[in-house]
Amino acid sequence: MGVPEYIQRMRKHVGHDLLWLPSVSAVVRNDAGELLLGKRADDGRWSVVSGVVDPGEQPATAVVREVREETGVDVEPVRLASVVSHPYTYPNGDRCEYLNLGFECRWLGGTARVNDDESEAVEWFPPERLPDLDAHARLVIAQALAPAERAYFLPVGAVWDDHADVR
């Protein structure tokens, strides 16, 4: 799918300047406990499946849609695990600040595969053998796998740079 039409229209007005966007990330586990990751086409890095929430769309609906679009896998959101904002600069210079809702998701079915142009590869990984991931993906995974009663968020007054070294 690539860049949503809504964001393409916004970029015509703001160029590469910062956009504030709602997004979702999915930490999907299969029956073997493996985690579903995608290798991003834009920067070649492995990450959790993520995407922008479309205008008028609920976040839980967006996470189900994004996982299906990018990987061909059907999921059920189990719980909201994290809420953080983090910056991202794309290789073309586009800057975004994402307000990201990280969901723990249960695999319902489907065969993991590259299902659109946003990923170079899609694979299941045992949690103890994850590829190199950026700080945001590590945080979202850690919080989704943690036994918690509420969603994680950065402390009041904290900025992302204070937590960019999360392991």
DSSP file (Angstrom, degrees, kcal/mol; ACC not computed):
  #  RESIDUE AA STRUCTURE BP1 BP2  ACC     N-H-->O    O-->H-N    N-H-->O    O-->H-N    TCO  KAPPA ALPHA  PHI   PSI    X-CA   Y-CA   Z-CA
    1    1 A M              0   0    0      0, 0.0     2,-0.1     0, 0.0    69,-0.0   0.000 360.0 360.0 360.0 -37.1    0.0    0.0    0.0
    2    2 A G        +     0   0    0      2,-0.0   116,-0.1     0, 0.0     0, 0.0  -0.425 360.0   6.9  73.9-147.2    2.8    2.4    0.7
    3    3 A V  S    S-     0   0    0     -2,-0.1     5,-0.1     1,-0.1   115,-0.0  -0.562  85.1-114.9 -75.5 125.6    2.1    6.0    1.9
    4    4 A P     >  -     0   0    0      0, 0.0     4,-2.1     0, 0.0     3,-0.5  -0.259  20.7-119.0 -59.6 148.1   -1.6    6.5    2.6
    5    5 A E  H  > S+     0   0    0      1,-0.2     4,-2.4     2,-0.2     5,-0.2   0.861 113.1  59.5 -55.9 -39.1   -3.4    9.0    0.3
    6    6 A Y  H  > S+     0   0    0      1,-0.2     4,-1.8     2,-0.2    -1,-0.2   0.909 108.1  44.1 -57.1 -44.6   -4.2   11.2    3.3
    7    7 A I  H  > S+     0   0    0     -3,-0.5     4,-2.7     2,-0.2    -1,-0.2   0.870 109.3  56.5 -71.9 -36.5   -0.5   11.6    4.2
    8    8 A Q  H  X S+     0   0    0     -4,-2.1     4,-1.2     1,-0.2    -2,-0.2   0.913 108.4  48.3 -59.0 -42.0    0.4   12.2    0.5
    9    9 A R  H  X S+     0   0    0     -4,-2.4     4,-0.6     1,-0.2     3,-0.3   0.903 111.9  49.1 -64.5 -40.8   -2.1   15.1    0.5
   10   10 A M  H >X S+     0   0    0     -4,-1.8     4,-2.1     1,-0.2     3,-1.3   0.898 105.5  57.4 -65.2 -40.2   -0.6   16.5    3.7
   11   11 A R  H 3X S+     0   0    0     -4,-2.7     4,-2.3     1,-0.3    -1,-0.2   0.798  96.0  64.4 -64.0 -27.9    2.9   16.2    2.3
   12   12 A K  H 3< S+     0   0    0     -4,-1.2    -1,-0.3    -3,-0.3    -2,-0.2   0.805 111.9  37.2 -62.4 -27.5    1.9   18.5   -0.6
   13   13 A H  H << S+     0   0    0     -3,-1.3    -2,-0.2    -4,-0.6    -1,-0.2   0.828 129.6  27.7 -91.3 -37.9    1.3   21.2    2.0
   14   14 A V  H >< S-     0   0    0     -4,-2.1     3,-2.0     1,-0.3    -3,-0.2   0.505  82.5-159.9-108.9  -5.3    4.1   20.6    4.5
   15   15 A G  T 3< S-     0   0    0     -4,-2.3    -1,-0.3    -5,-0.3    -2,-0.1  -0.411  72.8 -19.8  62.3-131.8    6.9   19.0    2.4
   16   16 A H  T 3  S+     0   0    0     78,-0.1    79,-1.5    -2,-0.1    -1,-0.3   0.447 105.2 124.7 -88.5  -1.0    9.3   17.2    4.6
   17   17 A D  S <  S-     0   0    0     -3,-2.0    78,-0.4     1,-0.2    -3,-0.1  -0.057  74.8 -71.0 -59.3 163.7    8.3   19.1    7.8
   18   18 A L        -     0   0    0     76,-0.1     2,-0.4    78,-0.1    78,-0.2  -0.290  45.6-165.3 -61.3 130.4    7.1   17.3   10.9
   19   19 A L  E     -a   96   0A   0     76,-1.4    78,-2.9    -3,-0.1     2,-0.6  -0.964  14.0-142.3-113.2 137.0    3.7   15.5   10.8
   20   20 A W  E     +a   97   0A   0     -2,-0.4    78,-0.2    76,-0.2    76,-0.0  -0.895  33.0 175.8 -97.5 118.2    2.1   14.4   14.0
   21   21 A L  E     -a   98   0A   0     76,-2.5    78,-2.6    -2,-0.6     2,-0.3  -0.973  32.3-127.8-133.4 137.6    0.4   11.0   13.3
   22   22 A P  E     +a   99   0A   0      0, 0.0    31,-2.0     0, 0.0     2,-0.3  -0.634  39.9 172.8 -76.3 139.0   -1.5    8.4   15.3
   23   23 A S  E     -aB 100  52A   0     76,-2.8    78,-2.3    -2,-0.3     2,-0.3  -0.941  22.7-145.2-144.0 166.2   -0.1    4.9   14.7
   24   24 A V  E     -aB 101  51A   0     27,-2.7    27,-2.1    -2,-0.3     2,-0.3  -0.949   6.1-161.9-130.6 151.8   -0.4    1.4   15.9
   25   25 A S  E     -aB 102  50A   0     76,-2.2    78,-3.0    -2,-0.3     2,-0.5  -0.984  10.7-146.0-131.9 147.0    2.0   -1.5   16.3
   26   26 A A  E     -aB 103  49A   0     23,-2.7    23,-0.8    -2,-0.3     2,-0.8  -0.951   9.5-165.7-118.4 126.0    1.3   -5.2   16.7
   27   27 A V  E     -a  104   0A   0     76,-2.7    78,-3.1    -2,-0.5     2,-0.5  -0.920  25.8-171.7-104.5 103.6    3.2   -7.7   18.8
   28   28 A V  E     -a  105   0A   0     -2,-0.8     8,-1.9     8,-0.4     2,-0.4  -0.847   9.6-168.8-105.8 127.8    1.8  -10.9   17.3
   29   29 A R  E     -aC 106  35A   0     76,-1.5    78,-1.7    -2,-0.5     6,-0.2  -0.945   8.5-150.1-114.9 136.7    2.5  -14.3   18.8
   30   30 A N    >   -     0   0    0      4,-1.8     3,-2.0    -2,-0.4    78,-0.0  -0.298  43.0 -85.0 -90.1-176.2    1.7  -17.6   17.1
   31   31 A D  T 3  S+     0   0    0      1,-0.3    -1,-0.0     2,-0.1    -2,-0.0   0.741 130.1  55.4 -63.8 -23.1    0.9  -20.9   18.9
   32   32 A A  T 3  S-     0   0    0      2,-0.1    -1,-0.3    94,-0.0    -3,-0.0   0.457 119.0-110.6 -86.7  -2.0    4.6  -21.6   19.3
   33   33 A G    <   +     0   0    0     -3,-2.0    -2,-0.1     1,-0.3     2,-0.1   0.515  69.8 144.7  85.4   5.2    5.2  -18.3   21.0
   34   34 A E        -     0   0    0     92,-0.1    -4,-1.8    93,-0.1     2,-0.4  -0.416  46.3-124.6 -77.1 154.9    7.2  -16.8   18.1
   35   35 A L  E     -CD  29 125A   0     90,-3.5    90,-2.6    -6,-0.2     2,-0.5  -0.821  14.2-129.1-103.9 139.2    6.9  -13.2   17.2
   36   36 A L  E     + D   0 124A   0     -8,-1.9    13,-0.5    -2,-0.4    -8,-0.4  -0.755  34.4 172.6 -88.1 124.0    5.9  -11.9   13.8
   37   37 A L  E     - D   0 123A   0     86,-2.7    86,-2.3    -2,-0.5     2,-0.4  -0.935  19.5-149.0-129.7 154.1    8.3   -9.2   12.4
   38   38 A G  E     -ED  47 122A   0      9,-2.5     9,-2.1    -2,-0.3     2,-0.8  -0.957  16.1-131.8-121.7 143.2    8.6   -7.5    9.1
   39   39 A K  E     -ED  46 121A   0     82,-3.0    81,-3.7    -2,-0.4    82,-0.9  -0.853  36.6-124.1 -92.3 113.7   11.7   -6.2    7.4
   40   40 A R  E  >  - D   0 119A   0      5,-3.1     4,-1.4    -2,-0.8    79,-0.3  -0.269   9.9-149.2 -64.0 137.6   10.9   -2.7    6.3
   41   41 A A  T  4 S+     0   0    0     77,-2.6    78,-0.2     1,-0.2    -1,-0.1   0.782  93.6  56.4 -75.2 -27.8   11.3   -1.8    2.6
   42   42 A D  T  4 S+     0   0    0     76,-0.4    -1,-0.2     1,-0.1    77,-0.1   0.853 129.3   6.8 -77.8 -33.9   12.1    1.8    3.3
   43   43 A D  T  4 S-     0   0    0      2,-0.2    -2,-0.2    47,-0.1    -1,-0.1   0.422  91.9-121.3-129.2  -0.4   15.1    1.3    5.6
   44   44 A G     <  +     0   0    0     -4,-1.4     2,-0.3     1,-0.2    -3,-0.1   0.610  66.5 133.4  73.5  12.0   15.8   -2.4    5.6
   45   45 A R        -     0   0    0     -6,-0.0    -5,-3.1     1,-0.0    -1,-0.2  -0.709  58.3-118.2 -98.6 147.6   15.4   -2.9    9.3
   46   46 A W  E     +Ef  39 133A   0     86,-0.6    88,-0.5    -2,-0.3     2,-0.3  -0.579  47.4 152.9 -76.4 144.5   13.3   -5.5   11.1
   47   47 A S  E     -E   38   0A   0     -9,-2.1    -9,-2.5    -2,-0.2     2,-0.1  -0.970  48.1 -81.1-159.6 169.9   10.5   -4.2   13.2
   48   48 A V        -     0   0    0     -2,-0.3     2,-0.4   -11,-0.2   -11,-0.1  -0.444  64.1 -88.3 -70.4 156.6    7.1   -5.0   14.6
   49   49 A V  E     +B   26   0A   0    -23,-0.8   -23,-2.7   -13,-0.5     2,-0.3  -0.567  64.8 164.7 -70.5 125.4    4.2   -4.5   12.1
   50   50 A S  E     +B   25   0A   0     -2,-0.4     2,-0.3   -25,-0.2   -25,-0.2  -0.915  11.1 157.6-140.5 162.5    3.1   -0.9   12.4
   51   51 A G  E     -B   24   0A   0    -27,-2.1   -27,-2.7    -2,-0.3     2,-0.2  -0.978  40.5 -78.3-175.7 171.3    1.1    1.6   10.5
   52   52 A V  E     -B   23   0A   0     -2,-0.3     2,-0.5   -29,-0.2   -29,-0.3  -0.556  39.7-121.4 -82.7 141.4   -0.9    4.8   10.6
   53   53 A V        -     0   0    0    -31,-2.0     3,-0.1    -2,-0.2    -1,-0.1  -0.737  33.3-127.9 -79.6 124.5   -4.5    5.0   11.8
   54   54 A D    >   -     0   0    0     -2,-0.5     3,-2.4     4,-0.1     8,-0.1  -0.381  36.3 -82.9 -71.3 151.1   -6.7    6.3    9.0
   55   55 A P  T 3  S+     0   0    0      0, 0.0    -1,-0.1     0, 0.0     3,-0.1  -0.317 119.0  13.5 -53.4 131.7   -9.0    9.2    9.7
   56   56 A G  T 3  S+     0   0    0      1,-0.3     2,-0.3    -3,-0.1    -2,-0.1   0.397 101.3 122.5  82.2  -2.6  -12.2    7.9   11.3
   57   57 A E    <   -     0   0    0     -3,-2.4    -1,-0.3     2,-0.0    -4,-0.0  -0.731  62.1-125.5 -96.5 140.3  -10.7    4.5   12.0
   58   58 A Q     >  -     0   0    0     -2,-0.3     4,-2.3     1,-0.1     3,-0.3  -0.583  22.7-121.1 -78.3 145.4  -10.5    3.0   15.5
   59   59 A P  H  > S+     0   0    0      0, 0.0     4,-2.4     0, 0.0     5,-0.2   0.873 111.6  52.4 -56.9 -41.0   -6.9    1.9   16.6
   60   60 A A  H  > S+     0   0    0      1,-0.2     4,-1.7     2,-0.2     5,-0.1   0.893 111.1  47.8 -63.9 -37.8   -7.9   -1.7   17.2
   61   61 A T  H  > S+     0   0    0     -3,-0.3     4,-2.4     1,-0.2    -1,-0.2   0.896 110.6  52.9 -65.7 -40.3   -9.4   -1.9   13.7
   62   62 A A  H  X S+     0   0    0     -4,-2.3     4,-3.1     1,-0.2    -2,-0.2   0.894 106.8  50.9 -63.3 -41.2   -6.2   -0.3   12.3
   63   63 A V  H  X S+     0   0    0     -4,-2.4     4,-2.0     2,-0.2    -1,-0.2   0.902 111.7  47.3 -67.3 -38.7   -3.9   -2.8   14.0
   64   64 A V  H  X S+     0   0    0     -4,-1.7     4,-2.0    -5,-0.2    -1,-0.2   0.933 115.1  47.0 -63.7 -45.4   -5.9   -5.7   12.5
   65   65 A R  H  X S+     0   0    0     -4,-2.4     4,-3.1     2,-0.2     5,-0.2   0.928 111.3  50.2 -62.3 -47.5   -5.9   -4.1    9.1
   66   66 A E  H  X S+     0   0    0     -4,-3.1     4,-2.5     1,-0.2     5,-0.3   0.910 111.1  48.0 -61.5 -43.7   -2.2   -3.3    9.1
   67   67 A V  H  X>S+     0   0    0     -4,-2.0     4,-2.3    -5,-0.2     6,-0.8   0.926 115.1  46.0 -63.7 -43.3   -1.2   -6.8   10.1
   68   68 A R  H  X5S+     0   0    0     -4,-2.0     4,-1.7     4,-0.2    -2,-0.2   0.930 114.8  47.0 -63.6 -46.5   -3.4   -8.3    7.4
   69   69 A E  H  <5S+     0   0    0     -4,-3.1    -2,-0.2     1,-0.2    -1,-0.2   0.904 121.2  35.3 -63.2 -42.2   -2.2   -5.8    4.7
   70   70 A E  H  <5S+     0   0    0     -4,-2.5    45,-1.7    -5,-0.2    46,-0.5   0.782 135.5  15.1 -86.4 -27.6    1.5   -6.2    5.4
   71   71 A T  H  <5S-     0   0    0     -4,-2.3    42,-2.0    -5,-0.3    -3,-0.2   0.563  86.9-121.4-127.2 -11.6    1.7   -9.9    6.3
   72   72 A G  S  <<S+     0   0    0     -4,-1.7     2,-0.4    -5,-0.6    39,-0.3   0.566  71.2 130.1  76.0   7.6   -1.4  -11.8    5.3
   73   73 A V        -     0   0    0     -6,-0.8     2,-0.4    37,-0.2    -1,-0.3  -0.765  53.2-139.6 -99.7 140.4   -1.9  -12.8    8.9
   74   74 A D  E     +G  109   0A   0     35,-3.0    34,-3.2    -2,-0.4    35,-1.3  -0.843  29.1 177.8 -97.8 134.3   -5.2  -12.4   10.8
   75   75 A V  E     -G  107   0A   0     -2,-0.4    32,-0.2    32,-0.2    -7,-0.1  -0.864  27.0-142.4-133.3 164.9   -5.0  -11.3   14.4
   76   76 A E  E     -G  106   0A   0     30,-2.0    30,-2.8    -2,-0.3     2,-0.3  -0.996  28.1-124.4-125.1 123.4   -7.1  -10.3   17.4
   77   77 A P  E     -G  105   0A   0      0, 0.0    28,-0.3     0, 0.0     3,-0.1  -0.521  27.8-178.4 -65.5 130.0   -6.0   -7.5   19.6
   78   78 A V  E     -     0   0A   0     26,-3.4     2,-0.3     1,-0.4    27,-0.2   0.833  59.6 -17.9 -98.1 -44.5   -5.7   -8.8   23.2
   79   79 A R  E     -G  104   0A   0     25,-1.4    25,-2.6    71,-0.0     2,-0.6  -0.990  61.4-104.7-160.2 155.5   -4.7   -5.7   25.1
   80   80 A L  E     +G  103   0A   0     -2,-0.3    23,-0.2    23,-0.2     3,-0.1  -0.769  40.1 174.9 -80.2 120.1   -3.2   -2.3   24.7
   81   81 A A  E     +     0   0A   0     21,-3.2    71,-2.9    -2,-0.6     2,-0.3   0.743  54.3  12.7-104.3 -28.4    0.3   -2.7   26.0
   82   82 A S  E     -Gh 102 152A   0     20,-1.5    20,-2.8    69,-0.3     2,-0.4  -0.999  44.9-166.1-153.1 151.1    2.1    0.7   25.4
   83   83 A V  E     +Gh 101 153A   0     69,-2.5    71,-0.6    -2,-0.3     2,-0.3  -0.925  33.4 141.7-137.7 109.8    1.4    4.3   24.5
   84   84 A V  E     -G  100   0A   0     16,-2.0    16,-3.1    -2,-0.4     2,-0.4  -0.983  40.8-134.8-144.5 154.7    4.4    6.4   23.5
   85   85 A S  E     +G   99   0A   0     -2,-0.3    14,-0.2    14,-0.3    75,-0.1  -0.912  30.1 171.5-107.6 144.1    5.3    9.1   21.0
   86   86 A H  E     -G   98   0A   0     12,-2.0    12,-2.8    -2,-0.4     2,-0.2  -0.996  28.2-119.5-151.0 145.6    8.5    8.8   19.1
   87   87 A P  E     -G   97   0A   0      0, 0.0     2,-0.3     0, 0.0    10,-0.2  -0.488  26.1-176.8 -83.4 155.5   10.1   10.6   16.2
   88   88 A Y  E     -G   96   0A   0      8,-2.5     8,-2.7    -2,-0.2     2,-0.5  -0.951  12.1-162.0-151.5 133.1   11.0    9.0   12.9
   89   89 A T  E     -G   95   0A   0     -2,-0.3     6,-0.2     6,-0.2     5,-0.1  -0.975  19.7-140.5-115.4 123.6   12.8   10.4    9.8
   90   90 A Y    >   -     0   0    0      4,-2.9     3,-2.6    -2,-0.5   -47,-0.1  -0.387  28.1-105.2 -78.5 158.3   12.3    8.5    6.6
   91   91 A P  T 3  S+     0   0    0      0, 0.0    -1,-0.1     0, 0.0   -48,-0.0   0.771 121.5  57.9 -54.5 -26.8   15.2    8.0    4.1
   92   92 A N  T 3  S-     0   0    0      2,-0.1   -76,-0.0     1,-0.0    -2,-0.0   0.468 123.8-103.0 -83.8  -0.3   13.6   10.6    1.8
   93   93 A G  S <  S+     0   0    0     -3,-2.6     2,-0.1     1,-0.3    -1,-0.0   0.306  71.6 146.0  98.1  -8.5   13.7   13.2    4.6
   94   94 A D        -     0   0    0     -5,-0.1    -4,-2.9     1,-0.0     2,-0.4  -0.442  36.2-150.8 -62.8 131.4   10.0   13.1    5.6
   95   95 A R  E     + G   0  89A   0    -79,-1.5   -76,-1.4   -78,-0.4     2,-0.3  -0.897  19.1 173.2-110.4 135.8    9.8   13.7    9.4
   96   96 A C  E     -aG  19  88A   0     -8,-2.7    -8,-2.5    -2,-0.4     2,-0.5  -0.969  26.0-152.9-135.3 151.9    7.0   12.3   11.6
   97   97 A E  E     -aG  20  87A   0    -78,-2.9   -76,-2.5    -2,-0.3     2,-0.5  -0.988  26.6-155.1-119.1 116.3    6.2   12.1   15.3
   98   98 A Y  E     -aG  21  86A   0    -12,-2.8   -12,-2.0    -2,-0.5     2,-1.0  -0.805  16.4-153.1 -98.2 129.0    4.1    9.1   15.9
   99   99 A L  E     -aG  22  85A   0    -78,-2.6   -76,-2.8    -2,-0.5     2,-0.4  -0.880  35.1-161.9 -90.7 102.8    1.7    8.7   18.8
  100  100 A N  E     -aG  23  84A   0    -16,-3.1   -16,-2.0    -2,-1.0     2,-0.6  -0.767  22.9-161.9-104.1 130.8    1.9    4.9   18.9
  101  101 A L  E     -aG  24  83A   0    -78,-2.3   -76,-2.2    -2,-0.4     2,-0.6  -0.942  16.6-152.8-104.9 114.9   -0.4    2.5   20.5
  102  102 A G  E     -aG  25  82A   0    -20,-2.8   -21,-3.2    -2,-0.6   -20,-1.5  -0.795  12.3-164.3 -93.7 122.7    1.3   -0.9   20.9
  103  103 A F  E     -aG  26  80A   0    -78,-3.0   -76,-2.7    -2,-0.6     2,-0.5  -0.869  19.7-137.9-109.0 136.7   -1.1   -3.9   21.0
  104  104 A E  E     -aG  27  79A   0    -25,-2.6   -26,-3.4    -2,-0.4   -25,-1.4  -0.821  36.6-168.1 -81.1 128.4   -0.5   -7.4   22.1
  105  105 A C  E     -aG  28  77A   0    -78,-3.1   -76,-1.5    -2,-0.5     2,-0.5  -0.918  19.8-137.9-126.6 149.0   -2.2   -9.5   19.5
  106  106 A R  E     -aG  29  76A   0    -30,-2.8   -30,-2.0    -2,-0.3     2,-0.3  -0.886  27.0-118.9-104.3 133.6   -3.1  -13.2   19.1
  107  107 A W  E     + G   0  75A   0    -78,-1.7   -32,-0.2    -2,-0.5     3,-0.1  -0.546  31.5 175.7 -69.2 128.5   -2.6  -15.0   15.8
  108  108 A L  E     -     0   0A   0    -34,-3.2     2,-0.3     1,-0.4   -33,-0.2   0.705  55.5 -62.0-103.6 -30.9   -5.9  -16.3   14.4
  109  109 A G  E    S+ G   0  74A   0    -35,-1.3   -35,-3.0     1,-0.0    -1,-0.4  -0.968  73.6 105.0 165.6-179.2   -4.7  -17.7   11.1
  110  110 A G        -     0   0    0     -2,-0.3     2,-0.5   -37,-0.2   -37,-0.2   0.003  64.4 -87.8  96.8 154.2   -3.1  -17.0    7.8
  111  111 A T        -     0   0    0    -39,-0.3     2,-0.2   -38,-0.1    -1,-0.0  -0.877  42.3-117.4-101.7 125.3    0.4  -17.7    6.4
  112  112 A A        +     0   0    0     -2,-0.5     2,-0.3   -40,-0.0   -40,-0.2  -0.416  55.8 138.2 -64.4 127.0    3.0  -15.0    7.1
  113  113 A R        -     0   0    0    -42,-2.0     2,-0.5    -2,-0.2   -40,-0.1  -0.976  64.4 -80.4-159.6 162.1    4.3  -13.6    3.8
  114  114 A V        +     0   0    0     -2,-0.3   -43,-0.2     1,-0.2   -44,-0.1  -0.641  50.3 172.2 -68.3 121.0    5.2  -10.3    2.2
  115  115 A N        +     0   0    0    -45,-1.7     2,-0.3    -2,-0.5   -44,-0.2   0.423  55.7  11.1-119.1  -2.7    1.8   -9.0    1.3
  116  116 A D  S >  S-     0   0    0    -46,-0.5     3,-0.7     3,-0.1   -46,-0.0  -0.890  87.7 -84.8-157.5-172.4    2.4   -5.5    0.1
  117  117 A D  T 3  S+     0   0    0     -2,-0.3   -47,-0.1     1,-0.2    -3,-0.0   0.371 106.6  80.3 -87.6   6.5    5.3   -3.2   -0.9
  118  118 A E  T 3  S+     0   0    0    -77,-0.1   -77,-2.6   -78,-0.1   -76,-0.4   0.648  90.8  52.9 -85.5 -15.0    6.0   -2.0    2.7
  119  119 A S  E <   -D   40   0A   0     -3,-0.7   -79,-0.2   -79,-0.3    -3,-0.1  -0.934  51.2-166.2-126.1 145.1    8.1   -5.1    3.6
  120  120 A E  E    S+     0   0A   0    -81,-3.7     2,-0.3    -2,-0.4   -80,-0.1   0.713  85.7   1.4 -90.3 -28.7   11.1   -7.0    2.1
  121  121 A A  E     -D   39   0A   0    -82,-0.9   -82,-3.0    -8,-0.1     2,-0.4  -0.983  57.5-156.5-155.8 155.9   10.5  -10.0    4.3
  122  122 A V  E     +D   38   0A   0     -2,-0.3     2,-0.3   -84,-0.2   -84,-0.2  -0.991  26.4 160.4-138.1 129.0    8.1  -11.3    7.0
  123  123 A E  E     -D   37   0A   0    -86,-2.3   -86,-2.7    -2,-0.4     2,-0.4  -0.981  38.9-119.6-148.4 157.7    9.1  -14.0    9.5
  124  124 A W  E     -D   36   0A   0     -2,-0.3   -88,-0.2   -88,-0.2   -95,-0.1  -0.848  34.1-168.6 -94.2 135.3    8.3  -15.6   12.8
  125  125 A F  E     -D   35   0A   0    -90,-2.6   -90,-3.5    -2,-0.4     5,-0.1  -0.979  26.1-116.9-127.2 137.5   11.1  -15.3   15.4
  126  126 A P    >   -     0   0    0      0, 0.0     3,-2.3     0, 0.0   -92,-0.1  -0.504  34.7-119.1 -63.5 141.5   11.6  -17.0   18.8
  127  127 A P  G >  S+     0   0    0      0, 0.0     3,-0.6     0, 0.0   -93,-0.1   0.784 113.5  54.4 -57.0 -27.7   11.6  -14.2   21.4
  128  128 A E  G 3  S+     0   0    0      1,-0.2    -3,-0.0     0, 0.0     0, 0.0   0.523 110.3  47.0 -85.1  -3.9   15.1  -15.2   22.5
  129  129 A R  G <  S+     0   0    0     -3,-2.3    -1,-0.2     2,-0.0     0, 0.0  -0.301  74.7 152.5-131.7  51.0   16.5  -14.9   18.9
  130  130 A L    <   -     0   0    0     -3,-0.6     3,-0.1    -5,-0.1    -5,-0.0  -0.518  43.8-117.2 -78.9 147.8   15.2  -11.6   17.6
  131  131 A P        -     0   0    0      0, 0.0     2,-0.2     0, 0.0    -1,-0.1  -0.182  54.2 -62.6 -71.1 175.7   17.1   -9.7   14.9
  132  132 A D        -     0   0    0    -85,-0.0   -86,-0.6     1,-0.0     2,-0.3  -0.458  66.2-174.6 -62.0 125.6   18.5   -6.2   15.6
  133  133 A L  B     -f   46   0A   0     -2,-0.2   -86,-0.1    -3,-0.1     2,-0.0  -0.894  24.4-109.6-124.7 152.6   15.6   -3.9   16.3
  134  134 A D     >  -     0   0    0    -88,-0.5     4,-2.3    -2,-0.3     5,-0.2  -0.277  41.2 -98.1 -74.6 170.2   15.3   -0.2   17.0
  135  135 A A  H  > S+     0   0    0      1,-0.2     4,-2.4    29,-0.2     5,-0.2   0.859 121.3  53.3 -59.5 -39.7   14.4    1.2   20.4
  136  136 A H  H  > S+     0   0    0      2,-0.2     4,-2.6     1,-0.2    -1,-0.2   0.940 109.8  46.8 -64.5 -45.7   10.7    1.6   19.6
  137  137 A A  H  > S+     0   0    0      1,-0.2     4,-2.4     2,-0.2     5,-0.2   0.910 112.6  50.8 -62.3 -41.7   10.3   -2.0   18.5
  138  138 A R  H  X S+     0   0    0     -4,-2.3     4,-2.7     1,-0.2    -1,-0.2   0.917 111.7  47.5 -61.5 -42.7   12.2   -3.3   21.5
  139  139 A L  H  X S+     0   0    0     -4,-2.4     4,-2.5     2,-0.2     5,-0.2   0.941 111.9  48.7 -64.3 -47.5   10.0   -1.2   23.9
  140  140 A V  H  X S+     0   0    0     -4,-2.6     4,-2.0     1,-0.2    -2,-0.2   0.909 114.8  45.7 -60.7 -43.2    6.7   -2.3   22.2
  141  141 A I  H  X S+     0   0    0     -4,-2.4     4,-2.2    -5,-0.2     5,-0.2   0.946 111.7  51.1 -64.8 -48.4    7.7   -6.0   22.4
  142  142 A A  H  X S+     0   0    0     -4,-2.7     4,-1.0    -5,-0.2    -2,-0.2   0.902 113.7  44.7 -57.1 -42.7    8.9   -5.8   26.0
  143  143 A Q  H  < S+     0   0    0     -4,-2.5    -1,-0.2     1,-0.2    -2,-0.2   0.863 111.9  51.5 -73.0 -34.8    5.7   -4.2   27.1
  144  144 A A  H  < S+     0   0    0     -4,-2.0    -1,-0.2    -5,-0.2    -2,-0.2   0.825 114.4  43.9 -70.2 -30.2    3.5   -6.6   25.1
  145  145 A L  H  < S+     0   0    0     -4,-2.2    -1,-0.2    -5,-0.2    -2,-0.2   0.635  95.1  97.2 -88.0 -14.9    5.3   -9.6   26.6
  146  146 A A  S  < S-     0   0    0     -4,-1.0     2,-1.4    -5,-0.2    -3,-0.0  -0.488  84.3-116.5 -75.5 141.5    5.3   -8.2   30.2
  147  147 A P        +     0   0    0      0, 0.0     2,-0.3     0, 0.0    -1,-0.1  -0.647  58.4 154.3 -77.0  97.0    2.6   -9.3   32.6
  148  148 A A        -     0   0    0     -2,-1.4     3,-0.1    -5,-0.2     4,-0.0  -0.931  47.0-152.6-129.6 150.0    1.0   -5.9   33.1
  149  149 A E  S    S+     0   0    0     -2,-0.3     2,-0.3     1,-0.1    -1,-0.1   0.604  84.8  30.0 -93.0 -14.1   -2.5   -4.8   34.1
  150  150 A R  S    S-     0   0    0    -69,-0.1     2,-0.1   -71,-0.0    -1,-0.1  -0.931  93.5 -85.1-141.4 164.8   -2.2   -1.5   32.3
  151  151 A A        -     0   0    0     -2,-0.3   -69,-0.3     1,-0.1     2,-0.2  -0.406  43.7-117.5 -70.8 144.4   -0.5    0.0   29.3
  152  152 A Y  E     +h   82   0A   0    -71,-2.9   -69,-2.5    -2,-0.1     2,-0.3  -0.556  37.5 171.2 -77.0 144.2    3.0    1.3   29.6
  153  153 A F  E     -h   83   0A   0     -2,-0.2   -69,-0.2   -71,-0.2     3,-0.1  -0.978  39.0 -95.3-148.0 156.0    3.7    5.0   29.1
  154  154 A L        -     0   0    0    -71,-0.6     3,-0.1    -2,-0.3     6,-0.1  -0.413  53.6 -95.6 -68.0 146.8    6.7    7.3   29.6
  155  155 A P    >   -     0   0    0      0, 0.0     3,-2.2     0, 0.0    -1,-0.1  -0.188  53.1 -79.0 -60.7 156.3    6.7    9.1   32.9
  156  156 A V  T 3  S+     0   0    0      1,-0.3     3,-0.1    -3,-0.1    -3,-0.0  -0.325 120.2  17.8 -55.3 131.5    5.4   12.7   33.0
  157  157 A G  T 3  S+     0   0    0      1,-0.3    -1,-0.3    -3,-0.1     2,-0.1   0.294  95.4 128.8  87.9  -9.5    8.0   15.1   31.7
  158  158 A A    <   -     0   0    0     -3,-2.2     2,-0.3     2,-0.0    -1,-0.3  -0.438  43.5-153.5 -77.4 152.4   10.0   12.4   29.9
  159  159 A V    >   -     0   0    0     -2,-0.1     3,-1.5    -3,-0.1     4,-0.5  -0.876  29.2-108.6-120.7 159.0   11.0   12.7   26.3
  160  160 A W  G >  S+     0   0    0     -2,-0.3     3,-2.4     1,-0.3     4,-0.4   0.868 114.5  64.1 -55.4 -40.7   11.7    9.9   23.8
  161  161 A D  G >  S+     0   0    0      1,-0.3     3,-0.7     2,-0.2    -1,-0.3   0.797  95.1  61.1 -56.5 -28.5   15.5   10.5   23.8
  162  162 A D  G <  S+     0   0    0     -3,-1.5    -1,-0.3     1,-0.2    -2,-0.2   0.715 115.3  33.3 -67.7 -19.7   15.6    9.6   27.5
  163  163 A H  G X  S+     0   0    0     -3,-2.4     3,-1.5    -4,-0.5    -1,-0.2   0.211  81.5 108.9-122.7  13.1   14.3    6.1   26.6
  164  164 A A  T <  S+     0   0    0     -3,-0.7   -29,-0.2    -4,-0.4    -1,-0.1   0.575  75.2  61.3 -71.2  -7.8   15.8    5.5   23.2
  165  165 A D  T 3  S+     0   0    0     -4,-0.2    -1,-0.3    -3,-0.1    -2,-0.1   0.169  71.7 144.2-103.6  19.0   18.2    2.9   24.7
  166  166 A V    <         0   0    0     -3,-1.5   -27,-0.1     1,-0.2   -28,-0.1  -0.303 360.0 360.0 -57.4 135.2   15.5    0.6   25.9
  167  167 A R              0   0    0    -29,-0.1    -1,-0.2   -28,-0.1    -3,-0.0   0.340 360.0 360.0-114.5 360.0   16.5   -3.1   25.6
